[in-house]
């Protein structure tokens, strides 16, 4: 078993609400996602919790991992739920049980290497930050027991400063207090690391990271995971790192075919053009 896997839990900024048209798509046959009980090549949105799901941080996290582990596969286990509070992630609740079930299933064919957590917007008011630490601790400890992974790393993401101006009725005035608790948790708990949202920007709703920022946040999550240290400030050359892991690698034959069939299925190319391009791909493969 050489495939690795990563569990994604939290609320909408883990699921992803970045606009798909704002960033280049990630096509990499070594990045898989769990869907309908099967591993298939990743395509965003990965975490289809709502009809508005879009680009999340897990894609660039996985692309960074794939760059450093050529020839190996990584799988994403999407279990985030938009709008969920930390209380809804209590171990007795449906969201927690579903995440455990999906992860056990994924672990039949993969080795779990990390849990990615981004949540807190729904607890950034009314003094809820006062109990956030203890509730998160129960979630982390119970999940490690349920998965029989006592040392599995947890990567905790910070909330964006744009939440101060959140729209659409959101009340996130205490996001700084949640960030303080997340940082404290990472500092005090074993194998827990914090990735900052400093300098990142949002969609017009001032609530969700935009696609460009989601890509950068995924790089920071990966840095925290790979170095086992907190990422408290933006990394140098985040754009360069993204270009290296997403845009610079040549596409394989399978990836080119996937892109072609996606364009056809979404009306971007005619049937005749599809057949012509498929033939060119096949000839190119034969000539090699």
BELWO-V602736 format. One record per run of one state. SS is the DSSP state (alpha for helix, beta for strand, coil for the rest). FROM is the first residue (numbers start at 1). TO is the last residue. Records with the same first field share a line. If there is no record, write none. Layout:
SS = FROM-TO, FROM-TO
This chain:
coil = 1-3, 11-11, 16-17, 19-19, 23-30, 36-37, 42-54, 56-57, 69-73, 79-85, 90-93, 107-110, 119-120, 124-128, 147-152, 158-160, 166-174, 189-191, 196-201, 203-208, 210-210, 228-230, 232-237, 248-252, 266-270, 288-288
beta = 4-10, 18-18, 31-35, 38-41, 55-55, 74-78, 111-118, 153-157, 192-195, 202-202, 209-209, 231-231
alpha = 12-15, 20-22, 58-68, 86-89, 94-106, 121-123, 129-146, 161-165, 175-188, 211-227, 238-247, 253-265, 271-287
